[in-house]
Every structure is written in C-alpha cells, then in structure tokens.
Amino acid sequence: MKKVIVVIGAGSIGQAIARRVSAGKHVLFADLKQENANAAAKILSEAGFDVSASLVDVSSRDSIHALVQRARALGDIAGVIHAAGVSPSQATPEIILKVDLYGTAVILEEFGNVISPGGSCIVISSQSGHRLPALTLEQNHILATTPADELLAQPMLKSGAFQDSLHAYQLSKRGNVLRVMAEAVRWSKRGARVNSISPGIIMTPLAKDELMGPRGESYRSMLARSPAGRAGTPDEVAAVAALLMGPEGTFSTGSDFLMDGGVTASYWYGELAPAAS
C-alpha cells in the first residue's frame, strides 16, 4: 500500500519539508483555503511528486477527522507535517488559542490513533514559546495532557486571561511543545515518533505580515541584534525536519528543536534581554 505524507498548512515551510521527505510517497496537502492547497499540490506535482489537495479547518475536530479518513483512503499514513497556524498580528487571542493550541492537540490525538509503525510527525511551533517564564508543574500538566476538547475550558485559558494576542500565541506555542512531549509517549505504543521545531522568523508570507505589522519595527531590530543577524529560510527548517523524520532521527521523539538564529539566547542573556534594553 502507498505511504502517505499529510501536510497540514500548504505554505512555504510545509512545502519545503514535503520536498525533503516525500519522494516515492503520496503527499496530501491540506489547508483552510482550497486554492492554497491546490497551488502547493501543483508546485510539487510539477517537480515529480505524487500529490493531492484537500480542505481542513484545524480549529474543527470534525474537519481534522475527515482529513484523517481521506489520508487513510490513500494509503498508510507514514508522516504528518503540521505547519498551519495564525500569528499574533492575524488573529484575536481566542482564535489563536482555538487554532494554534486546540487545533494542534486535536491533530496529535486524531493522527496518533492511525499513524503507521515507523511513522513520524513534525509540529511547527515557534521561538515565542521559549520567551515565556517557566510555568508551574500544574500548568505544564494541563497544557500537555488535558483532552483536547476540554482544553479551552481550563481556567488558565479562559477569555480575559491574556494581555494581548502575543501572550496567547506564546502560551499556545509553549503548549504545543508540552503536548508533543506527552503525545510522544502515546505515539510510541504504535511505534511512531513526534517532535516539534520552534523556528524564529522564517521568511514566509506570514513572517512578512509580522514584519509589516504593528510589531514590525521590534522584529526587525530583533533580527539585526541577534547572533545570526538575519531571518531563516524554509529550507533550513526543512533540513532539521528531514533529519528528525528520517532514519538518522529515530532516537529523537518528544523533543523540541529551537532554531532561531540565537534570538532566544540573546533575549535571555544578550543584547535583546529586557534588562539590557
């Protein structure tokens, strides 16, 4: 039976990873907008990949479940690349929690029920999750293990608990990393692995929205004062993802890989530290 790689979020990062890990497999691109999924499918199809496209709303369990069923009809699900999400400049705290936090939890639950032995998943998180102070053990446990459909009802995630969209985004991305750790234990029962990557600013349309948005000046300053002195590229994220999803990454599961050009290091210990500013 054909092996299937499901790519949720048909943007630049999802496409770049798919190119690295999908030779000889069927790629199913899924996106909130059919035209985005179709465009990504066309690009990879013209590069020689076997591809199809589908709709998905990651804030809806029914929609994610339907995507799982479509993928299973195509073959054995060997890989999942979850690269969908909204940024602080694109949405309210409520939508960010529904898409970035709840949606990721549902994806890991639903695909964790069907992933093939030897399969692997990559969740694209964010450096933003590394800029929150430490949470309590109880808060960590809530974010990591609460069943997805009960998650947004938790007091720590109630409306009004967030200063702004950025705060909700940071907590959602911290939650993604914790959820990956917990789900790695469950996925191991099927002989599968799941890891997250926390990129810094990667030059995608979403990043360009941020750089041109209300926080654009601070982001441009952050890049200029970071150790790398630049933004990253989707291909650099894909290189890490290919390692984690491939045969040389089989000892890695439940892990998060921060790749942000040293921004987080500088935020805590260098020129970007609040005290230094």
FENDA-V315676 format. One record per residue. RES is the residue in one letter. SS is DSSP state (helix for helix, strand for strand, loop for the rest). PHI is phi in radians with two decimals (none if undefined). D_CENTER is the distance of its C-alpha to the mean C-alpha in Angstrom with 2 decimals. Layout:
res: {RES/RES}
ss: {SS/SS}
phi: {PHI/PHI}
d_center: {D_CENTER/D_CENTER}
This chain:
res: {M/K/K/V/I/V/V/I/G/A/G/S/I/G/Q/A/I/A/R/R/V/S/A/G/K/H/V/L/F/A/D/L/K/Q/E/N/A/N/A/A/A/K/I/L/S/E/A/G/F/D/V/S/A/S/L/V/D/V/S/S/R/D/S/I/H/A/L/V/Q/R/A/R/A/L/G/D/I/A/G/V/I/H/A/A/G/V/S/P/S/Q/A/T/P/E/I/I/L/K/V/D/L/Y/G/T/A/V/I/L/E/E/F/G/N/V/I/S/P/G/G/S/C/I/V/I/S/S/Q/S/G/H/R/L/P/A/L/T/L/E/Q/N/H/I/L/A/T/T/P/A/D/E/L/L/A/Q/P/M/L/K/S/G/A/F/Q/D/S/L/H/A/Y/Q/L/S/K/R/G/N/V/L/R/V/M/A/E/A/V/R/W/S/K/R/G/A/R/V/N/S/I/S/P/G/I/I/M/T/P/L/A/K/D/E/L/M/G/P/R/G/E/S/Y/R/S/M/L/A/R/S/P/A/G/R/A/G/T/P/D/E/V/A/A/V/A/A/L/L/M/G/P/E/G/T/F/S/T/G/S/D/F/L/M/D/G/G/V/T/A/S/Y/W/Y/G/E/L/A/P/A/A/S}
ss: {loop/loop/strand/strand/strand/strand/strand/strand/loop/loop/loop/helix/helix/helix/helix/helix/helix/helix/helix/helix/helix/loop/loop/loop/loop/strand/strand/strand/strand/strand/strand/loop/loop/helix/helix/helix/helix/helix/helix/helix/helix/helix/helix/helix/helix/helix/loop/loop/loop/strand/strand/strand/strand/strand/strand/loop/loop/loop/loop/loop/helix/helix/helix/helix/helix/helix/helix/helix/helix/helix/helix/helix/helix/helix/loop/strand/strand/strand/strand/strand/strand/strand/loop/loop/loop/loop/loop/loop/loop/loop/loop/loop/helix/helix/helix/helix/helix/helix/helix/helix/helix/helix/helix/helix/helix/helix/helix/helix/helix/helix/helix/helix/loop/loop/loop/loop/loop/loop/loop/strand/strand/strand/strand/strand/loop/loop/helix/helix/helix/helix/helix/loop/loop/loop/loop/loop/helix/helix/helix/helix/helix/helix/helix/helix/helix/loop/loop/helix/helix/helix/helix/loop/loop/loop/helix/helix/helix/loop/loop/loop/loop/loop/loop/loop/helix/helix/helix/helix/helix/helix/helix/helix/helix/helix/helix/helix/helix/helix/helix/helix/helix/helix/helix/helix/helix/helix/helix/helix/loop/loop/loop/loop/strand/strand/strand/strand/strand/strand/strand/loop/loop/strand/loop/loop/helix/helix/helix/helix/helix/helix/helix/helix/loop/loop/loop/helix/helix/helix/helix/helix/helix/helix/helix/helix/loop/loop/loop/loop/loop/loop/loop/strand/loop/helix/helix/helix/helix/helix/helix/helix/helix/helix/helix/helix/helix/loop/helix/helix/helix/loop/loop/loop/loop/loop/loop/strand/strand/strand/strand/loop/loop/loop/helix/helix/helix/helix/helix/helix/helix/loop/loop/loop/loop/loop/loop/loop/loop}
phi: {none/-1.10/-1.56/-2.08/-1.94/-1.72/-1.97/-1.75/1.76/-1.62/-1.42/-1.10/-1.21/-1.03/-1.11/-1.11/-1.17/-1.00/-1.04/-1.39/-2.11/-1.98/-1.03/1.40/-2.06/-1.59/-1.78/-1.93/-1.49/-2.29/-2.64/-1.13/-1.94/-1.03/-1.13/-1.20/-1.10/-1.11/-1.13/-1.13/-1.09/-1.12/-1.07/-1.28/-1.07/-1.24/-1.64/1.76/-1.58/-1.57/-2.40/-2.43/-2.35/-2.63/-1.53/-2.71/-1.98/-1.27/-1.53/-2.13/-1.10/-1.03/-1.17/-1.15/-1.07/-1.10/-1.14/-1.01/-1.13/-1.14/-1.10/-1.11/-1.19/-1.48/2.77/-1.42/-1.37/-1.68/-2.76/-2.29/-2.08/-1.77/-2.18/-1.63/2.91/-2.16/-1.78/-1.02/-1.44/-1.80/-2.70/-1.35/-0.95/-1.12/-1.22/-1.03/-1.11/-1.18/-1.48/-1.37/-1.64/-1.08/-1.02/-1.13/-1.08/-1.17/-0.99/-1.19/-1.15/-1.18/-1.29/-1.13/-1.40/-2.28/-1.00/-1.32/-0.96/1.47/-1.30/-2.60/-2.27/-2.09/-1.85/-1.50/-1.73/-2.88/-0.97/-1.02/-1.16/-1.57/-1.81/-1.45/-1.07/-1.05/-1.54/-1.31/-1.05/-1.13/-1.12/-1.00/-1.13/-1.06/-1.17/-1.42/-2.17/-1.06/-0.88/-0.93/-1.30/-1.86/-1.13/-1.27/-1.51/-1.19/-0.94/-1.20/-2.02/-1.20/-0.99/1.66/-1.47/-2.07/-1.16/-2.91/-1.12/-1.10/-1.06/-1.10/-1.15/-1.06/-1.19/-1.08/-1.25/-1.09/-1.10/-1.02/-1.11/-1.17/-1.13/-1.06/-1.05/-1.18/-1.19/-1.03/-1.15/-1.21/-1.09/-1.11/-1.15/-1.75/1.27/-2.15/-2.26/-2.55/-2.37/-2.12/-2.13/-1.94/-1.36/-1.44/-1.31/-1.93/-1.27/-2.26/-1.00/-1.09/-1.12/-1.14/-1.03/-1.15/-1.17/-1.74/-1.53/-1.13/-1.77/-1.00/-1.09/-1.19/-1.17/-1.12/-1.15/-1.04/-1.14/-1.12/-1.73/-1.44/-0.98/-1.33/1.28/-2.79/-1.44/-1.66/-2.12/-0.98/-1.14/-1.21/-1.13/-1.09/-1.11/-1.18/-1.07/-1.10/-1.08/-1.20/-1.51/-1.63/-1.12/-1.47/-1.89/-1.26/-1.63/-1.86/-2.71/1.23/-1.94/-2.07/-2.05/-1.44/-2.36/-2.40/1.16/1.51/-1.05/-1.14/-1.03/-1.25/-1.14/-1.52/-2.31/-2.35/-1.15/-1.57/-1.09/-0.90/-1.15/-1.20/-1.34}
d_center: {27.64/25.00/21.63/18.68/15.20/13.07/10.68/9.03/9.06/12.04/11.69/12.63/9.69/9.39/13.17/13.64/11.94/13.86/16.99/16.84/16.43/18.02/21.68/23.93/21.35/20.68/17.52/16.60/14.68/13.76/13.38/14.91/17.59/19.62/20.76/17.35/16.85/20.48/20.29/17.53/19.56/22.69/21.51/20.57/23.61/25.84/24.55/25.76/22.82/23.32/21.01/20.87/19.05/18.35/17.51/14.96/14.51/11.53/13.75/16.39/16.89/19.66/17.64/14.97/18.02/19.73/16.98/17.30/21.04/20.95/18.99/21.50/24.32/23.33/23.35/21.79/18.00/17.44/13.76/10.51/7.71/4.96/4.42/6.29/7.21/10.36/11.71/14.76/17.16/16.21/16.60/18.52/17.44/18.02/15.78/12.87/13.45/13.88/10.80/8.08/9.94/12.14/10.17/7.56/10.85/12.65/10.50/10.95/14.53/15.44/14.25/15.43/18.80/19.21/17.40/20.19/21.70/20.33/17.01/13.65/9.95/7.04/3.68/2.28/4.18/7.54/11.17/12.19/11.65/14.21/16.73/17.65/20.78/20.78/20.60/23.31/23.15/23.52/20.61/18.37/19.77/19.23/15.50/15.15/17.68/18.79/18.69/16.13/19.06/20.71/17.88/18.52/22.22/22.04/24.25/21.78/19.57/22.57/23.21/24.92/23.21/21.26/22.91/20.83/17.52/16.36/17.27/15.34/12.16/12.87/13.61/10.60/8.39/11.25/11.15/7.70/9.28/12.49/11.48/10.25/13.66/15.57/14.22/15.00/18.57/18.68/17.07/19.68/22.38/21.50/21.38/17.65/14.95/11.35/9.72/6.86/7.13/7.86/9.32/12.19/13.52/12.91/15.48/14.00/15.60/13.23/14.23/17.75/17.72/17.02/19.68/22.10/21.39/23.20/21.47/21.87/24.81/23.23/20.16/22.66/24.68/21.81/21.21/24.96/25.51/22.74/23.92/22.45/23.75/21.31/17.88/15.86/15.45/12.95/15.34/15.04/11.33/12.43/15.26/13.39/11.24/14.66/16.27/14.03/14.28/17.91/21.19/21.19/18.08/19.54/20.36/16.81/15.05/13.67/13.02/10.80/11.61/12.23/13.15/14.48/18.06/19.44/18.67/17.90/20.99/23.02/21.88/23.21/26.04/26.87/27.73/24.79/25.73/26.92/30.31/30.70/30.06}
